[in-house]
Amino acid sequence: MKEMVKRFFTEESGQGMTEYALILALVSIIAIVALGFLGDEIKTVFENITTKLKPEGAGGTT
């Protein structure tokens, strides 16, 4: 029993995977927050690009 408890506290095989998961979660949260703040500006940029790329006289709604 002592050996099992000792091995539980000294084994580090899953530590790297856990660190990568935490980094991925942090980057995802930052990306979501950034898109939340910049969403309207990004939408406007893409709408302007779409408008400029449309041929003259092309019908349709956006």
mmCIF file of the N, C-alpha and C atoms, coordinates in Angstrom:
data_MODEL
# 
_entry.id   MODEL 
# 
loop_
_atom_site.group_PDB 
_atom_site.id 
_atom_site.type_symbol 
_atom_site.label_atom_id 
_atom_site.label_alt_id 
_atom_site.label_comp_id 
_atom_site.label_asym_id 
_atom_site.label_entity_id 
_atom_site.label_seq_id 
_atom_site.pdbx_PDB_ins_code 
_atom_site.Cartn_x 
_atom_site.Cartn_y 
_atom_site.Cartn_z 
_atom_site.occupancy 
_atom_site.B_iso_or_equiv 
_atom_site.pdbx_formal_charge 
_atom_site.auth_seq_id 
_atom_site.auth_comp_id 
_atom_site.auth_asym_id 
_atom_site.auth_atom_id 
_atom_site.pdbx_PDB_model_num 
ATOM 1   N N  . MET A 1 1  ? 0.834   -1.196 0.000   1.00 0.00 ? 1  MET A N  1 
ATOM 2   C CA . MET A 1 1  ? 0.000   0.000  0.000   1.00 0.00 ? 1  MET A CA 1 
ATOM 3   C C  . MET A 1 1  ? 0.874   1.254  0.000   1.00 0.00 ? 1  MET A C  1 
ATOM 4   N N  . LYS A 1 2  ? 1.920   1.238  0.840   1.00 0.00 ? 2  LYS A N  1 
ATOM 5   C CA . LYS A 1 2  ? 2.833   2.387  0.877   1.00 0.00 ? 2  LYS A CA 1 
ATOM 6   C C  . LYS A 1 2  ? 3.475   2.629  -0.482  1.00 0.00 ? 2  LYS A C  1 
ATOM 7   N N  . GLU A 1 3  ? 3.852   1.554  -1.131  1.00 0.00 ? 3  GLU A N  1 
ATOM 8   C CA . GLU A 1 3  ? 4.505   1.668  -2.442  1.00 0.00 ? 3  GLU A CA 1 
ATOM 9   C C  . GLU A 1 3  ? 3.568   2.284  -3.479  1.00 0.00 ? 3  GLU A C  1 
ATOM 10  N N  . MET A 1 4  ? 2.293   1.919  -3.437  1.00 0.00 ? 4  MET A N  1 
ATOM 11  C CA . MET A 1 4  ? 1.321   2.451  -4.386  1.00 0.00 ? 4  MET A CA 1 
ATOM 12  C C  . MET A 1 4  ? 1.112   3.949  -4.166  1.00 0.00 ? 4  MET A C  1 
ATOM 13  N N  . VAL A 1 5  ? 1.013   4.387  -2.926  1.00 0.00 ? 5  VAL A N  1 
ATOM 14  C CA . VAL A 1 5  ? 0.841   5.810  -2.619  1.00 0.00 ? 5  VAL A CA 1 
ATOM 15  C C  . VAL A 1 5  ? 2.088   6.587  -3.037  1.00 0.00 ? 5  VAL A C  1 
ATOM 16  N N  . LYS A 1 6  ? 3.259   6.019  -2.767  1.00 0.00 ? 6  LYS A N  1 
ATOM 17  C CA . LYS A 1 6  ? 4.521   6.673  -3.137  1.00 0.00 ? 6  LYS A CA 1 
ATOM 18  C C  . LYS A 1 6  ? 4.610   6.821  -4.657  1.00 0.00 ? 6  LYS A C  1 
ATOM 19  N N  . ARG A 1 7  ? 4.248   5.770  -5.375  1.00 0.00 ? 7  ARG A N  1 
ATOM 20  C CA . ARG A 1 7  ? 4.280   5.813  -6.837  1.00 0.00 ? 7  ARG A CA 1 
ATOM 21  C C  . ARG A 1 7  ? 3.274   6.837  -7.381  1.00 0.00 ? 7  ARG A C  1 
ATOM 22  N N  . PHE A 1 8  ? 2.131   6.968  -6.737  1.00 0.00 ? 8  PHE A N  1 
ATOM 23  C CA . PHE A 1 8  ? 1.103   7.926  -7.166  1.00 0.00 ? 8  PHE A CA 1 
ATOM 24  C C  . PHE A 1 8  ? 1.631   9.351  -7.125  1.00 0.00 ? 8  PHE A C  1 
ATOM 25  N N  . PHE A 1 9  ? 2.400   9.692  -6.081  1.00 0.00 ? 9  PHE A N  1 
ATOM 26  C CA . PHE A 1 9  ? 2.892   11.053 -5.939  1.00 0.00 ? 9  PHE A CA 1 
ATOM 27  C C  . PHE A 1 9  ? 4.159   11.332 -6.738  1.00 0.00 ? 9  PHE A C  1 
ATOM 28  N N  . THR A 1 10 ? 4.884   10.305 -7.137  1.00 0.00 ? 10 THR A N  1 
ATOM 29  C CA . THR A 1 10 ? 6.135   10.532 -7.858  1.00 0.00 ? 10 THR A CA 1 
ATOM 30  C C  . THR A 1 10 ? 6.008   10.332 -9.361  1.00 0.00 ? 10 THR A C  1 
ATOM 31  N N  . GLU A 1 11 ? 4.962   9.680  -9.830  1.00 0.00 ? 11 GLU A N  1 
ATOM 32  C CA . GLU A 1 11 ? 4.815   9.428  -11.260 1.00 0.00 ? 11 GLU A CA 1 
ATOM 33  C C  . GLU A 1 11 ? 4.409   10.712 -11.981 1.00 0.00 ? 11 GLU A C  1 
ATOM 34  N N  . GLU A 1 12 ? 5.065   10.995 -13.109 1.00 0.00 ? 12 GLU A N  1 
ATOM 35  C CA . GLU A 1 12 ? 4.811   12.229 -13.857 1.00 0.00 ? 12 GLU A CA 1 
ATOM 36  C C  . GLU A 1 12 ? 4.457   11.961 -15.312 1.00 0.00 ? 12 GLU A C  1 
ATOM 37  N N  . SER A 1 13 ? 3.984   10.799 -15.640 1.00 0.00 ? 13 SER A N  1 
ATOM 38  C CA . SER A 1 13 ? 3.759   10.449 -17.041 1.00 0.00 ? 13 SER A CA 1 
ATOM 39  C C  . SER A 1 13 ? 2.664   11.289 -17.705 1.00 0.00 ? 13 SER A C  1 
ATOM 40  N N  . GLY A 1 14 ? 1.652   11.708 -16.978 1.00 0.00 ? 14 GLY A N  1 
ATOM 41  C CA . GLY A 1 14 ? 0.567   12.493 -17.575 1.00 0.00 ? 14 GLY A CA 1 
ATOM 42  C C  . GLY A 1 14 ? 0.729   13.991 -17.427 1.00 0.00 ? 14 GLY A C  1 
ATOM 43  N N  . GLN A 1 15 ? 1.823   14.408 -16.840 1.00 0.00 ? 15 GLN A N  1 
ATOM 44  C CA . GLN A 1 15 ? 2.021   15.832 -16.563 1.00 0.00 ? 15 GLN A CA 1 
ATOM 45  C C  . GLN A 1 15 ? 2.132   16.654 -17.845 1.00 0.00 ? 15 GLN A C  1 
ATOM 46  N N  . GLY A 1 16 ? 2.874   16.191 -18.831 1.00 0.00 ? 16 GLY A N  1 
ATOM 47  C CA . GLY A 1 16 ? 3.049   16.934 -20.078 1.00 0.00 ? 16 GLY A CA 1 
ATOM 48  C C  . GLY A 1 16 ? 1.739   17.140 -20.807 1.00 0.00 ? 16 GLY A C  1 
ATOM 49  N N  . MET A 1 17 ? 0.919   16.102 -20.860 1.00 0.00 ? 17 MET A N  1 
ATOM 50  C CA . MET A 1 17 ? -0.368  16.193 -21.546 1.00 0.00 ? 17 MET A CA 1 
ATOM 51  C C  . MET A 1 17 ? -1.282  17.199 -20.839 1.00 0.00 ? 17 MET A C  1 
ATOM 52  N N  . THR A 1 18 ? -1.243  17.208 -19.527 1.00 0.00 ? 18 THR A N  1 
ATOM 53  C CA . THR A 1 18 ? -2.062  18.139 -18.761 1.00 0.00 ? 18 THR A CA 1 
ATOM 54  C C  . THR A 1 18 ? -1.631  19.576 -19.030 1.00 0.00 ? 18 THR A C  1 
ATOM 55  N N  . GLU A 1 19 ? -0.324  19.803 -19.099 1.00 0.00 ? 19 GLU A N  1 
ATOM 56  C CA . GLU A 1 19 ? 0.164   21.161 -19.373 1.00 0.00 ? 19 GLU A CA 1 
ATOM 57  C C  . GLU A 1 19 ? -0.267  21.622 -20.765 1.00 0.00 ? 19 GLU A C  1 
ATOM 58  N N  . TYR A 1 20 ? -0.173  20.733 -21.759 1.00 0.00 ? 20 TYR A N  1 
ATOM 59  C CA . TYR A 1 20 ? -0.619  21.104 -23.097 1.00 0.00 ? 20 TYR A CA 1 
ATOM 60  C C  . TYR A 1 20 ? -2.118  21.393 -23.125 1.00 0.00 ? 20 TYR A C  1 
ATOM 61  N N  . ALA A 1 21 ? -2.897  20.640 -22.386 1.00 0.00 ? 21 ALA A N  1 
ATOM 62  C CA . ALA A 1 21 ? -4.342  20.869 -22.336 1.00 0.00 ? 21 ALA A CA 1 
ATOM 63  C C  . ALA A 1 21 ? -4.650  22.223 -21.712 1.00 0.00 ? 21 ALA A C  1 
ATOM 64  N N  . LEU A 1 22 ? -3.934  22.583 -20.660 1.00 0.00 ? 22 LEU A N  1 
ATOM 65  C CA . LEU A 1 22 ? -4.151  23.882 -20.025 1.00 0.00 ? 22 LEU A CA 1 
ATOM 66  C C  . LEU A 1 22 ? -3.758  25.031 -20.948 1.00 0.00 ? 22 LEU A C  1 
ATOM 67  N N  . ILE A 1 23 ? -2.654  24.879 -21.666 1.00 0.00 ? 23 ILE A N  1 
ATOM 68  C CA . ILE A 1 23 ? -2.228  25.919 -22.611 1.00 0.00 ? 23 ILE A CA 1 
ATOM 69  C C  . ILE A 1 23 ? -3.265  26.056 -23.728 1.00 0.00 ? 23 ILE A C  1 
ATOM 70  N N  . LEU A 1 24 ? -3.752  24.934 -24.247 1.00 0.00 ? 24 LEU A N  1 
ATOM 71  C CA . LEU A 1 24 ? -4.765  24.971 -25.304 1.00 0.00 ? 24 LEU A CA 1 
ATOM 72  C C  . LEU A 1 24 ? -6.045  25.651 -24.819 1.00 0.00 ? 24 LEU A C  1 
ATOM 73  N N  . ALA A 1 25 ? -6.448  25.358 -23.603 1.00 0.00 ? 25 ALA A N  1 
ATOM 74  C CA . ALA A 1 25 ? -7.647  25.988 -23.042 1.00 0.00 ? 25 ALA A CA 1 
ATOM 75  C C  . ALA A 1 25 ? -7.445  27.495 -22.895 1.00 0.00 ? 25 ALA A C  1 
ATOM 76  N N  . LEU A 1 26 ? -6.270  27.912 -22.434 1.00 0.00 ? 26 LEU A N  1 
ATOM 77  C CA . LEU A 1 26 ? -5.989  29.339 -22.266 1.00 0.00 ? 26 LEU A CA 1 
ATOM 78  C C  . LEU A 1 26 ? -5.989  30.066 -23.604 1.00 0.00 ? 26 LEU A C  1 
ATOM 79  N N  . VAL A 1 27 ? -5.353  29.480 -24.605 1.00 0.00 ? 27 VAL A N  1 
ATOM 80  C CA . VAL A 1 27 ? -5.324  30.104 -25.933 1.00 0.00 ? 27 VAL A CA 1 
ATOM 81  C C  . VAL A 1 27 ? -6.733  30.184 -26.512 1.00 0.00 ? 27 VAL A C  1 
ATOM 82  N N  . SER A 1 28 ? -7.534  29.152 -26.304 1.00 0.00 ? 28 SER A N  1 
ATOM 83  C CA . SER A 1 28 ? -8.910  29.168 -26.808 1.00 0.00 ? 28 SER A CA 1 
ATOM 84  C C  . SER A 1 28 ? -9.733  30.268 -26.156 1.00 0.00 ? 28 SER A C  1 
ATOM 85  N N  . ILE A 1 29 ? -9.581  30.433 -24.857 1.00 0.00 ? 29 ILE A N  1 
ATOM 86  C CA . ILE A 1 29 ? -10.315 31.486 -24.147 1.00 0.00 ? 29 ILE A CA 1 
ATOM 87  C C  . ILE A 1 29 ? -9.895  32.862 -24.646 1.00 0.00 ? 29 ILE A C  1 
ATOM 88  N N  . ILE A 1 30 ? -8.595  33.068 -24.843 1.00 0.00 ? 30 ILE A N  1 
ATOM 89  C CA . ILE A 1 30 ? -8.107  34.355 -25.339 1.00 0.00 ? 30 ILE A CA 1 
ATOM 90  C C  . ILE A 1 30 ? -8.647  34.629 -26.736 1.00 0.00 ? 30 ILE A C  1 
ATOM 91  N N  . ALA A 1 31 ? -8.670  33.612 -27.600 1.00 0.00 ? 31 ALA A N  1 
ATOM 92  C CA . ALA A 1 31 ? -9.183  33.796 -28.961 1.00 0.00 ? 31 ALA A CA 1 
ATOM 93  C C  . ALA A 1 31 ? -10.669 34.134 -28.950 1.00 0.00 ? 31 ALA A C  1 
ATOM 94  N N  . ILE A 1 32 ? -11.432 33.476 -28.103 1.00 0.00 ? 32 ILE A N  1 
ATOM 95  C CA . ILE A 1 32 ? -12.871 33.747 -28.028 1.00 0.00 ? 32 ILE A CA 1 
ATOM 96  C C  . ILE A 1 32 ? -13.131 35.164 -27.528 1.00 0.00 ? 32 ILE A C  1 
ATOM 97  N N  . VAL A 1 33 ? -12.392 35.593 -26.521 1.00 0.00 ? 33 VAL A N  1 
ATOM 98  C CA . VAL A 1 33 ? -12.559 36.953 -25.997 1.00 0.00 ? 33 VAL A CA 1 
ATOM 99  C C  . VAL A 1 33 ? -12.165 37.980 -27.051 1.00 0.00 ? 33 VAL A C  1 
ATOM 100 N N  . ALA A 1 34 ? -11.056 37.744 -27.753 1.00 0.00 ? 34 ALA A N  1 
ATOM 101 C CA . ALA A 1 34 ? -10.613 38.678 -28.790 1.00 0.00 ? 34 ALA A CA 1 
ATOM 102 C C  . ALA A 1 34 ? -11.642 38.787 -29.904 1.00 0.00 ? 34 ALA A C  1 
ATOM 103 N N  . LEU A 1 35 ? -12.197 37.648 -30.333 1.00 0.00 ? 35 LEU A N  1 
ATOM 104 C CA . LEU A 1 35 ? -13.217 37.696 -31.376 1.00 0.00 ? 35 LEU A CA 1 
ATOM 105 C C  . LEU A 1 35 ? -14.483 38.392 -30.891 1.00 0.00 ? 35 LEU A C  1 
ATOM 106 N N  . GLY A 1 36 ? -14.774 38.275 -29.618 1.00 0.00 ? 36 GLY A N  1 
ATOM 107 C CA . GLY A 1 36 ? -15.926 38.970 -29.063 1.00 0.00 ? 36 GLY A CA 1 
ATOM 108 C C  . GLY A 1 36 ? -15.772 40.472 -29.147 1.00 0.00 ? 36 GLY A C  1 
ATOM 109 N N  . PHE A 1 37 ? -14.573 40.957 -28.849 1.00 0.00 ? 37 PHE A N  1 
ATOM 110 C CA . PHE A 1 37 ? -14.328 42.394 -28.907 1.00 0.00 ? 37 PHE A CA 1 
ATOM 111 C C  . PHE A 1 37 ? -14.175 42.904 -30.337 1.00 0.00 ? 37 PHE A C  1 
ATOM 112 N N  . LEU A 1 38 ? -13.582 42.109 -31.212 1.00 0.00 ? 38 LEU A N  1 
ATOM 113 C CA . LEU A 1 38 ? -13.281 42.562 -32.566 1.00 0.00 ? 38 LEU A CA 1 
ATOM 114 C C  . LEU A 1 38 ? -14.271 42.059 -33.610 1.00 0.00 ? 38 LEU A C  1 
ATOM 115 N N  . GLY A 1 39 ? -15.297 41.357 -33.190 1.00 0.00 ? 39 GLY A N  1 
ATOM 116 C CA . GLY A 1 39 ? -16.230 40.737 -34.125 1.00 0.00 ? 39 GLY A CA 1 
ATOM 117 C C  . GLY A 1 39 ? -16.863 41.698 -35.104 1.00 0.00 ? 39 GLY A C  1 
ATOM 118 N N  . ASP A 1 40 ? -17.356 42.835 -34.625 1.00 0.00 ? 40 ASP A N  1 
ATOM 119 C CA . ASP A 1 40 ? -18.021 43.798 -35.513 1.00 0.00 ? 40 ASP A CA 1 
ATOM 120 C C  . ASP A 1 40 ? -17.039 44.414 -36.506 1.00 0.00 ? 40 ASP A C  1 
ATOM 121 N N  . GLU A 1 41 ? -15.831 44.717 -36.062 1.00 0.00 ? 41 GLU A N  1 
ATOM 122 C CA . GLU A 1 41 ? -14.839 45.296 -36.959 1.00 0.00 ? 41 GLU A CA 1 
ATOM 123 C C  . GLU A 1 41 ? -14.434 44.303 -38.042 1.00 0.00 ? 41 GLU A C  1 
ATOM 124 N N  . ILE A 1 42 ? -14.269 43.037 -37.666 1.00 0.00 ? 42 ILE A N  1 
ATOM 125 C CA . ILE A 1 42 ? -13.908 42.008 -38.638 1.00 0.00 ? 42 ILE A CA 1 
ATOM 126 C C  . ILE A 1 42 ? -15.040 41.811 -39.647 1.00 0.00 ? 42 ILE A C  1 
ATOM 127 N N  . LYS A 1 43 ? -16.271 41.831 -39.165 1.00 0.00 ? 43 LYS A N  1 
ATOM 128 C CA . LYS A 1 43 ? -17.426 41.688 -40.062 1.00 0.00 ? 43 LYS A CA 1 
ATOM 129 C C  . LYS A 1 43 ? -17.461 42.841 -41.072 1.00 0.00 ? 43 LYS A C  1 
ATOM 130 N N  . THR A 1 44 ? -17.206 44.051 -40.608 1.00 0.00 ? 44 THR A N  1 
ATOM 131 C CA . THR A 1 44 ? -17.208 45.216 -41.488 1.00 0.00 ? 44 THR A CA 1 
ATOM 132 C C  . THR A 1 44 ? -16.126 45.103 -42.550 1.00 0.00 ? 44 THR A C  1 
ATOM 133 N N  . VAL A 1 45 ? -14.951 44.656 -42.177 1.00 0.00 ? 45 VAL A N  1 
ATOM 134 C CA . VAL A 1 45 ? -13.853 44.504 -43.133 1.00 0.00 ? 45 VAL A CA 1 
ATOM 135 C C  . VAL A 1 45 ? -14.241 43.508 -44.220 1.00 0.00 ? 45 VAL A C  1 
ATOM 136 N N  . PHE A 1 46 ? -14.787 42.368 -43.838 1.00 0.00 ? 46 PHE A N  1 
ATOM 137 C CA . PHE A 1 46 ? -15.162 41.371 -44.833 1.00 0.00 ? 46 PHE A CA 1 
ATOM 138 C C  . PHE A 1 46 ? -16.324 41.835 -45.697 1.00 0.00 ? 46 PHE A C  1 
ATOM 139 N N  . GLU A 1 47 ? -17.255 42.589 -45.145 1.00 0.00 ? 47 GLU A N  1 
ATOM 140 C CA . GLU A 1 47 ? -18.350 43.135 -45.961 1.00 0.00 ? 47 GLU A CA 1 
ATOM 141 C C  . GLU A 1 47 ? -17.808 44.123 -46.982 1.00 0.00 ? 47 GLU A C  1 
ATOM 142 N N  . ASN A 1 48 ? -16.849 44.952 -46.586 1.00 0.00 ? 48 ASN A N  1 
ATOM 143 C CA . ASN A 1 48 ? -16.241 45.900 -47.531 1.00 0.00 ? 48 ASN A CA 1 
ATOM 144 C C  . ASN A 1 48 ? -15.502 45.169 -48.645 1.00 0.00 ? 48 ASN A C  1 
ATOM 145 N N  . ILE A 1 49 ? -14.801 44.121 -48.304 1.00 0.00 ? 49 ILE A N  1 
ATOM 146 C CA . ILE A 1 49 ? -14.081 43.343 -49.318 1.00 0.00 ? 49 ILE A CA 1 
ATOM 147 C C  . ILE A 1 49 ? -15.074 42.700 -50.282 1.00 0.00 ? 49 ILE A C  1 
ATOM 148 N N  . THR A 1 50 ? -16.151 42.141 -49.756 1.00 0.00 ? 50 THR A N  1 
ATOM 149 C CA . THR A 1 50 ? -17.164 41.496 -50.592 1.00 0.00 ? 50 THR A CA 1 
ATOM 150 C C  . THR A 1 50 ? -17.807 42.508 -51.536 1.00 0.00 ? 50 THR A C  1 
ATOM 151 N N  . THR A 1 51 ? -18.101 43.695 -51.030 1.00 0.00 ? 51 THR A N  1 
ATOM 152 C CA . THR A 1 51 ? -18.715 44.739 -51.846 1.00 0.00 ? 51 THR A CA 1 
ATOM 153 C C  . THR A 1 51 ? -17.787 45.153 -52.976 1.00 0.00 ? 51 THR A C  1 
ATOM 154 N N  . LYS A 1 52 ? -16.505 45.296 -52.694 1.00 0.00 ? 52 LYS A N  1 
ATOM 155 C CA . LYS A 1 52 ? -15.544 45.726 -53.723 1.00 0.00 ? 52 LYS A CA 1 
ATOM 156 C C  . LYS A 1 52 ? -15.281 44.633 -54.750 1.00 0.00 ? 52 LYS A C  1 
ATOM 157 N N  . LEU A 1 53 ? -15.443 43.369 -54.385 1.00 0.00 ? 53 LEU A N  1 
ATOM 158 C CA . LEU A 1 53 ? -15.191 42.282 -55.316 1.00 0.00 ? 53 LEU A CA 1 
ATOM 159 C C  . LEU A 1 53 ? -16.394 41.954 -56.188 1.00 0.00 ? 53 LEU A C  1 
ATOM 160 N N  . LYS A 1 54 ? -17.581 42.441 -55.825 1.00 0.00 ? 54 LYS A N  1 
ATOM 161 C CA . LYS A 1 54 ? -18.777 42.168 -56.626 1.00 0.00 ? 54 LYS A CA 1 
ATOM 162 C C  . LYS A 1 54 ? -18.670 42.896 -57.953 1.00 0.00 ? 54 LYS A C  1 
ATOM 163 N N  . PRO A 1 55 ? -19.047 42.218 -59.048 1.00 0.00 ? 55 PRO A N  1 
ATOM 164 C CA . PRO A 1 55 ? -19.065 42.895 -60.343 1.00 0.00 ? 55 PRO A CA 1 
ATOM 165 C C  . PRO A 1 55 ? -20.205 43.918 -60.394 1.00 0.00 ? 55 PRO A C  1 
ATOM 166 N N  . GLU A 1 56 ? -20.021 44.931 -61.197 1.00 0.00 ? 56 GLU A N  1 
ATOM 167 C CA . GLU A 1 56 ? -21.045 45.963 -61.345 1.00 0.00 ? 56 GLU A CA 1 
ATOM 168 C C  . GLU A 1 56 ? -22.311 45.343 -61.917 1.00 0.00 ? 56 GLU A C  1 
ATOM 169 N N  . GLY A 1 57 ? -23.432 45.748 -61.383 1.00 0.00 ? 57 GLY A N  1 
ATOM 170 C CA . GLY A 1 57 ? -24.717 45.282 -61.874 1.00 0.00 ? 57 GLY A CA 1 
ATOM 171 C C  . GLY A 1 57 ? -25.119 43.911 -61.349 1.00 0.00 ? 57 GLY A C  1 
ATOM 172 N N  . ALA A 1 58 ? -24.282 43.332 -60.492 1.00 0.00 ? 58 ALA A N  1 
ATOM 173 C CA . ALA A 1 58 ? -24.665 42.023 -59.923 1.00 0.00 ? 58 ALA A CA 1 
ATOM 174 C C  . ALA A 1 58 ? -25.758 42.238 -58.901 1.00 0.00 ? 58 ALA A C  1 
ATOM 175 N N  . GLY A 1 59 ? -26.832 41.525 -59.074 1.00 0.00 ? 59 GLY A N  1 
ATOM 176 C CA . GLY A 1 59 ? -27.947 41.657 -58.142 1.00 0.00 ? 59 GLY A CA 1 
ATOM 177 C C  . GLY A 1 59 ? -27.734 40.771 -56.929 1.00 0.00 ? 59 GLY A C  1 
ATOM 178 N N  . GLY A 1 60 ? -28.637 40.859 -56.036 1.00 0.00 ? 60 GLY A N  1 
ATOM 179 C CA . GLY A 1 60 ? -28.529 40.003 -54.851 1.00 0.00 ? 60 GLY A CA 1 
ATOM 180 C C  . GLY A 1 60 ? -28.527 40.839 -53.583 1.00 0.00 ? 60 GLY A C  1 
ATOM 181 N N  . THR A 1 61 ? -28.763 40.178 -52.515 1.00 0.00 ? 61 THR A N  1 
ATOM 182 C CA . THR A 1 61 ? -28.773 40.866 -51.230 1.00 0.00 ? 61 THR A CA 1 
ATOM 183 C C  . THR A 1 61 ? -27.674 40.297 -50.364 1.00 0.00 ? 61 THR A C  1 
ATOM 184 N N  . THR A 1 62 ? -27.250 41.094 -49.417 1.00 0.00 ? 62 THR A N  1 
ATOM 185 C CA . THR A 1 62 ? -26.224 40.622 -48.479 1.00 0.00 ? 62 THR A CA 1 
ATOM 186 C C  . THR A 1 62 ? -26.763 40.483 -47.111 1.00 0.00 ? 62 THR A C  1 
# 
